[in-house]
Amino acid sequence: MKEAYVYMMASKKNGTLYIGVTSDLVKRVYEHKQGIVEGFTKKYGVHQLVWCECHAAISEAILRERQIKKWKRAWKIELIEKNNPLWRDLYDDIIG
């Protein structure tokens, strides 16, 4: 099985958040950053990758995404700050 990722993008520290799932994290984050795909992240300027989590299967990642989307905002922020307290854009880390 191909691994999959749940990820969070932010407009800025404590800004607008977007949660997504993908099997190609580098490509998907690039698309968000460049505004290639019309939608929420382009409309609200959500271009910083601030958190991601790898799963063994897309089905697992989708379940986790649904779980996190139901969380209170404070819980999402806590998840980000647990591993990324400065809200750094992690894109450079994943490309290499």
C-alpha positions in Angstrom: 0.0 0.0 0.0 1.0 3.6 -0.7 1.5 5.8 2.3 -0.8 8.8 2.8 -0.6 12.1 4.8 -2.9 14.2 6.9 -1.7 17.8 6.9 -2.5 21.2 8.2 -1.9 24.5 6.4 -2.1 27.9 8.0 -2.3 31.5 6.8 -0.1 32.6 9.6 0.5 31.8 13.3 -2.9 31.3 14.9 -4.5 32.2 11.5 -6.9 30.3 9.3 -6.4 26.6 9.2 -7.0 24.0 6.5 -6.8 20.2 7.1 -6.3 17.9 4.1 -5.3 14.4 3.1 -3.1 13.3 0.2 -0.9 10.5 -1.1 1.7 13.0 -2.5 2.4 15.6 0.2 5.1 17.6 -1.7 2.9 18.0 -4.8 -0.2 18.9 -2.8 1.5 21.5 -0.7 3.1 23.0 -3.8 -0.4 23.3 -5.4 -1.7 25.1 -2.3 1.3 27.4 -2.2 1.0 28.3 -5.9 -2.8 28.7 -5.8 -3.1 26.1 -8.6 -6.3 24.7 -7.4 -9.3 27.0 -6.8 -10.8 26.6 -3.3 -10.5 27.4 0.4 -6.7 27.7 0.6 -6.4 30.0 -2.4 -9.3 32.2 -1.3 -8.0 32.6 2.3 -4.3 32.7 1.6 -3.6 29.5 3.5 -0.1 28.6 2.2 2.1 27.4 5.1 2.5 23.7 5.9 2.5 23.7 9.7 1.8 20.0 10.6 1.7 16.6 8.9 1.3 13.0 9.9 2.1 9.9 7.8 -0.1 6.9 7.6 0.4 3.4 6.1 -2.9 3.6 4.1 -5.1 6.3 2.6 -8.1 4.9 4.5 -6.2 5.5 7.8 -5.3 9.0 6.8 -8.9 9.8 5.8 -10.2 8.6 9.2 -7.6 10.7 11.0 -8.5 13.8 8.9 -12.2 13.4 9.7 -11.3 13.0 13.4 -9.2 16.2 13.5 -11.7 18.2 11.5 -14.2 17.6 14.4 -11.9 18.9 17.0 -12.1 22.2 18.7 -9.7 24.9 17.2 -7.7 24.9 20.5 -7.0 21.2 20.1 -5.8 21.7 16.5 -3.5 24.5 17.6 -2.2 22.4 20.4 -1.4 19.6 17.9 0.6 22.0 15.7 2.5 23.6 18.6 3.4 20.2 20.1 5.9 19.7 17.2 6.1 23.1 15.6 5.9 25.8 18.4 7.1 28.5 16.1 4.6 27.6 13.3 7.5 27.3 10.8 6.6 26.5 7.2 7.6 22.8 7.0 7.6 22.7 3.2 11.4 23.0 2.8 11.8 20.1 5.3 9.7 17.8 3.2 11.2 18.7 -0.2 14.6 18.1 1.1 
